[in-house]
Amino acid sequence: MLVPVNIVRSMLLLGVVVAIATIWIGALQSATGVALVERAGTVVALIDGKALGPVSLEQGGRSVRILPIDIEKDSDKFDSATALNLFYRRQTLLSAMSRAPDARLRVAGQKFPIVARRGVSGNPPGFWLILLPGVLGLAVSAVVLAAGPKSLANRLVALTGLMFPFVTAGSAITITRGLAVDGELIRWLMFVHEISAVPFAVVMA
């Protein structure tokens, strides 16, 4: 049983490392405390049951109007490289402003301070709902492989399970962001996401 035990231990260790890194990165992100949605081509804030706008980010004498592209959760929806690169650039700008001193959202004349780092407890419920299934999927696949390490089917299951935490990590950070995550970080996370999804696609083909 030594080899199966080592297999499970190694895979679980990888899952824990990825989870801790994801939680840490998530905790470093800013928090607006205001829900932003798109309505009729513009961004509004949902406050006390009302949709208020326009919405701008202010910091250090600068003011940037928040656009629908800024709150898009799925980068795959951009239909051109130009739009995607614009998204990355604006995310970098907004992220830097959000994490700087005295950053705030201005919504219909009202000011809402931004927390530069939301902390571990500030990671929203959606963050955990996306991240944890990836870790659990890896754990299940590790047990499957340990039960029959010489089985090709079990090895394929383990290969796909091994990638689960990497697939969910990027989504947990970007989808649940308050307003912005550094564009280069998003680019890297999405690259890891796409690469990690390849084994699953191959197995399912």
N, C-alpha and C positions, 0 to 999 in steps of 0.2 A: 504493500500500500504506500510505500515511500514516494514513488513517482507520482501517483494520482494526488497525494497530499501536497506535494510540491507544486503540482500544476495548479491546483485550486488556490494555494497560498500565493503564488506568483500573480495569478490573474486578479485575485481580490486585492492584492497590494497595488497593482496598476490602477484598478478602479478607484481605490481610496485616494491615491495620489492625484488622479485626474479630478476627482470630486473636490478635494481640498483646494487645488489650484483654481478650479472654477468658482468655488465659494469665495475665495480670497479676491479674485478679480471682480466678481460681482459686488463684493463689499466695498471696493474702491470706487465704484461708480456713484455719480451724483443722484440725488433724489429731488424731484420737483414738488411732490406732494399734491400735484394737480393732474387730473386725467385730461389728456389732450386727444381730440378726435377730429376727423375731417368731416366737414359739413359744406356741401355745395362748393367744393373746390377751395375752401379755406380752412384754417385750423382754428378750432375753438376749444375753450376749457369748460369742463363740466363742473360747475360750482353750485352747491345747494340746489341741485336739480335743474339748473339753468345752463344753457349753452352760451357762453360769453366769448366775445372776441373783439378785435383781433388780439393775437398773442405775440409778444416779443420777448426776447432774452436780452437783459441789460447787464452790463458789467464794465466797470472802469471807464465810464463815459461812452461806451459803445452800445449800440442797439441793433439787434438783428431780428427781423421779422421771421417768425416760424412758419414754414411752408409745409404743404402736405408731404413733400418728399422727405422731410425731416422726421416724420413720425411713421414712415413706412416700416413695417416689421419684417417683411420678406424681401430681401434683396433680389430674389429670383424674378420678381415682378417687373423689374426694370428692363425695357425692351431694347436698350442700346448701351454700348460701353460708355458713351458720353453721359447718359443719365446716371449710370452706376458710379462713374468717377465723380460726378457732381455730388452725389449722395455721400461718397466717402469724404470729399473735401469739406462739405458742410458739417458732417458729423465730427470731423477733427476740430473745426472751428468752434462749434457749439459745445463740444466736450471740454475744450480748453477754457472757454468762458464759464461754463457751469461749475468747474472745479476751482475757479479763481475766487479771491475774496469779494464779498459784496455782490455776488451774482444773484439775480432775481428775475422772475417772470413778471411782465406787465400784462395784465389781462383787463381790457376795457377800463384802463385807468387805475386798476388796483395792482398793488405790488405783493408778490409772493416770494419770500426768500427761498433760495435753493440750498440744500444741504450738500456740501462738496463731496462727502463720502457717506453713503447710506449705512455702512456697517453690515455685519453678518445678519443681525436681527432685522435689518432694513431690506434684505433680499425678499421680494414679495412672494406670496404663495405660489404664483405661477412659475417662479424660478425653481422652486423645489419640485413642483409637479412635472417639470420638464427634465430636470437633472436626475432625480432618483430612479425613474424607470431605466435609464441607461446603466446605472450601477447595478440595479437588480437584474437586468438582462445579462450583464457580464457574469454575475454570480451564478445564475442559473446555467449559463453555457459552460462555466467552469466545472460545475458539478456533473453536467452531462459528459464532458470530455473525460473527467476523472473516472467515471463509471465504465468507460470503454475507450481508452486512449488510442487503441489500434484501429478503431472503426473510422472509416472515411467519413461517414455521415456525421459522426460525433465531432470529428475534427472540423468539418465545415460549419457545424453549429457553433463551435468554439471560436472559429475565425470571425464569424459575423458578430458573435457576442462580444468579442474582444474590442470591436470597433464602436459598440453602442455608446460608451461614455463620451467618446470623441464627437459622435454625431450630436448628442444631446447637450454637450457642454456649450458649444457655440450658440445654439438656439436659446439656452437658458439665459445667457448673458445679453444677447442682442434683442430678443423678443420682449424681454421684461425690462428693458432699459427705461429710465425715467424720461429722458429726452434724447441724450446722445452718448455714444461710446466712440472713442477715438477711431477714426476711419481706417487707419492702418491695422488696428487690432481687429476690427470687423473683417477686413480683407483676409487677415491671417486665419481667423476663426472659421470663415466660410470656406477657405481653401482646405483646412483640416476636415471640415464637415463633408465636403465633396469627396475628398480622397477616402475618408473613412466609410463612405456609403458605397464605394465600389465593390468591396467583397460581398456585401449583402445583395447587390444587384447581380453579381456574377452567380451567386448561389441560387438566386431565384430565377435566373434565366433558363 
